[in-house]
Amino acid sequence: MTTAEPGPGHGAAESTGMRGSDIGGDSVGSTRTAAPARKDAGAADTSAPRTGPSRRARAERLLRHPVTIATAAAAVTHLLWVLFFANSGGDLAAQDAWAEFVGRHPGTAYNLAWYGGMHPVSYSVVSPYLMSLLGVRTTMMIAGTVSAALTALILVRVRAVRNPLACSLAGAFAYLCNALSGRVTFGLGMMFAVGATAAVFCWPYRWRYKRWAKAAVAAPLAGLATASSPVAGLFLGVVAAALFLNKRRPGAYALGLAPVAVVALSAWLFPFSGTQPMSVATLSLPFIFSVLVFVLVPRDWKTVRTAAAVYGVGTLLTYFIDSQIGSNITRMAMLFAGVVFLAALPYTVPRSRRWYALIIAFTGLNFWIGFKGVDDIVRTAPTASWARELAPLVNELQQVGAERGRVEVVPASSHREASALAPYVNLARGWNRQADMKRNPLFYDDTLDSANYRQWLDRWAVHYVVLPTGTPDSSGAVQEAQLVDGGLPYLKPVWSDANWRLFEVDGPVPLADPPATVDRAEAGELTIHVKTPGRILIRIPYSRWLAVVDSEGRGVERPQETEASKQRTDENTPRTFVNTNGCLFKVEEDADGDEWTELLAPRPGVYRLAAPYQLSPGTPCPEEMR
């Protein structure tokens, strides 16, 4: 799979006068000339072109073309996924929740319904809004189909691939397995990532000297890939590194610079920290397959072998260095290793050791991704109660006023609570493993007991705990479920049915300290009533986007410097401000690592906190008022 750009002898339809649909699958890039029609003696002149057979031939070639077949296969299989296998659990639960949040609060930069507060952009810049517009499952169907088509296009245009149809179908299967696991956001990012790669490797031959135009297409697509899914941007970085190390700098810059810029900008504007776990078992398979790619493909496939080496080193670094990447690193091998093994097969002698090794590697890879996809469907399928019998629980939560604090729902194996209950109450947790491990480590370090569980409930101002029936999440909820089920002195049972048990926390810590009381805590806004002026501690992780807003959700005027302060002559004299509407401080980090929000309320009354997108984010208090 050499990565040389298509030359005039292959895949460059423009240089031969052929249209792209004329490229056959059996001899990629070859030109076929029809024999001239015979004229029988005495026959009428038939020199006028006859378009019927030519059009039929072109249509037949188009239908047999690898891109057409791969696109059709991907479209059909993704449609079957939508109809029969796309449940509401697992990763789909998280994506349903984000899509619903931005649908209800499109102008809000901070989601208060999960983990105290999370920026939608820290999850994805593009995906929540597109999923809200198109639908989560429709987005996956489109992304998977387009990705399969673009992958097939690359395989057809790369001269070293002798079996593009088989490789394209292997790619379509890999994208289907990604859909089975419910990775819509990642799938969307990969659609743009493969598009950016296609712009580099499938650039028309007649435009070969217009490198600025190639970069103008590839770089925005690379940026969109990263904005959709940072993991997809990371994989573009692997390709860019391989190109750079092989001295193909223009392509490397086109694919590699935009993702770095997107990550840096989003991390600055919407900071997020967390850790994605990665075990030795998770490390082993992608590392082994990267080594197999490096060893088994032809030696002159320099870019492919370099990419495999970069990826293999990256998997090792990801294991040893805690980061947000973690087990997500496996996805590149899952999508593309099988395609590479199959592409290398024609370069081996049949029934040789290398041939058998490629067959075994290809089979093992596809067994892995197929098993993983099916396992994700079975393991994360929500019980029927989440879809059909949720109303009694929601009604009870509303009756007891659960919206004045947070609610801890012991995570189910499907994580359906993250999307099913988030529209009604603010959850102490949600479904983001990185955030959960960062903010709630006691659920993962085997230290959970009755005492520190109570401390955790107080820390996050939890007023009610819900214990669903069914299997809890195996990674972060088994001990919690056992604790709650066994009975705790500070949890008072208040309601139950066949599917849920609701407990009230005895003497819960308020979401906002006195002299304030919480009227309502919603996903997009917190409303509190302040009885006397002063400083109010609010147990929401501070964000620069948090603002005091009016009843319409618009940010109020910030504290203004007084005229006397503006005209002061002594620079050592502190500035003075008029705080008419209230402002917010970031509280210094406490022993648990929390940086809460503090409201400086100038008067009694109702205050609303939200996070509207605006050029000057938030309503920060000047340092002189601290």
Secondary structure, DSSP 8 states (H G I E B T S, - for coil): -------TTSS-HHHHT--GGG--SSSTT-----------TT-----S--HHHHHHHHHHHHHHSHHHHHHHHHHHHHHHIIIII--SSTHHHHHHHHHHHHHH-TTBS-BTTSTT-B-HHHH-SSHHHHHHHH-HHHHHHHHHHHHHHHHHHHHHHSTT-S-HHHHHHHHHHHHHHHHHTT-HHHHHHHHHHHHHHHHHHS--GGGTT-HHHHHHHHHHHHHHHHHH-HHHHHHHHHHHHHHHHTT-HHHHHHHHHHHHHHHHHHHHHS---------HHHHHHHHHHHHHHHHHS-TT-HHHHHHHHHHHHHHHHHHHS--S-GGGGHHHHHHHHHHHHHHHGGGS-TTSHHHHHHHHHHHHHHHHHHHHHHHHHHHH---HHHHHS-HHHHHHHHHTTGGGSEEEE--BTT-THHHHTTTTSEES--S-HHHHHHH-GGGTTT---HHHHHHHHHHTTEEEEEEESS-B-TTTTHHHHHHHHH--TTEEEEEE-SSEEEEEESS---SB-TTEEEEEE-SS-EEEEESSSEEEEE-S---TT-EEE-TTS-B----EE-HHHHT-S-TTS---EE-SS-EEEE----TTS---EEEEESSSEEEEEE-B--SS-S-B--GGG-
